[in-house]
């Protein structure tokens, strides 16, 4: 049996079918390839193809991965006997025909795409925005999520893209420091601080390297119909408004707290009562950087529970990140603007709320009006009785948005994606969704608990000037205690604290199989 495959420079070729467990594979490339079972493969060089991803085809009793090295003269066909030797090895996972749609190219979506590709799934990721768009706040990656990104091989890349924020400075309206914390576990500035946009870009590139992953930007889900064996999805290209229906084995909604996937499958938020407001409105955006913005994160309180928080994006960046936080469960003008999705009205509402305040607020308000990456919303948790329905499952904020007050949003996105991919590799159908939820739900519910019995937003954003003075005084005392413990090394007498209470079922060199 002979088959000729035409490839280009660096082109990878997968020959996909499961070989018998007791068979041994060996081949060499010279004039074709000799494989046990009398299969032969002839390779020729040709002009580069426009498609850069691996070719996929099937061949009985053969499961090999081949990499074609760079060829000297790709424009002209080269006799097969002149081809250099190729390398081959058995893949970790048998290639599979299961096709998975992931809605959302954020943190959860790209981590899931990366690991599903490793497990042999064919993955399509759709995202409503453009590939080059970046937005979001600074975030920290901690254990056990840190184990997942290290296993992905991207830790060094993340480390190189850190913001460089050197500590947290609580200031007053006259820019005087009222308490300072250096980088560390007891500080708002973590060891691995990175902008969300940088994180999603790195995760996207890591996942997109796989032949099994295809990203489609400016694409939205308009309809979804499930049968016993498949899911039929109507996908709209936002640039030309064209809609086409595609067939998938499984669908994952990782499209945020206001998930379109969740609404199509489970009903509107009002119907399923999934939103639980926490009584706060936020805005994130960037403004032109000034010298005093570097290298510390600075936060200032104002009466009526208003905060302005400025954070450096990077030493060489020309921008500074700004967070506005207003703890109040009744701000009609903001609620109306958010409901309408009117960015201009959102900005005007915040400008009115923060009018007349000191410190950097006038500068922030002026620059906010022209900020292109402005985002505002009312903070709400998402709570659902079940995370899946038949062949559709939810992941990340779409299933359990914890809000920034918990500090667990991105941690849970990474951990959840790992667990879901792991369970899907063990049960390549919707049974995996039940096991994923069983493993993760109690951990998620614990992480959704807002500190201080839910009163942390109110304690940390005082209502009155006296309350702000008291908060600053207590904060300064806390910083002195932390410094004293650090200088005297008293922490060595304290019992070690467990960084992670969740078992990723990860072993060195691979994944623990508990089937």
Protein Blocks (a to p, Z undefined) as FASTA:
>chain_A
ZZdddddehiacdddddddfkbccddddfehjddehiiacddddddddfblbdcddddeh
iacdddddddfblmbccdfklpccddddddfbdcdfbdcddehjbfklmmmmmmmmmnop
acddddfbdfklccddddddddfklmmmmmnopmmmmmmmpghiabdcdddfkopafbdc
dedjkbcbdfbdcdfklmmmmmmmmmmmpmkbccdehiacfbdcddfkbccdddddfklo
pacddddfbdcdfebjklfklmmmnopfklnopaccehiacddddddddfklpccdcddd
dehhiacddddfbfklcbdcdddddddfbdfklmmmmmnopaklmmmmmmmmmgoiahjl
mmmmmmmmmpmkbccddddddddfbfbehjaccehjllmpgbjklopmmmmmmmmmmmmm
mmmmmmgcfklmmmmmmmmmmmmmmmmpcghhhpmmmmmmcfblmlmmmmmmmmmmmmmm
mmmmmmnommmmpccddfbfcdehiaehiacdfZZ
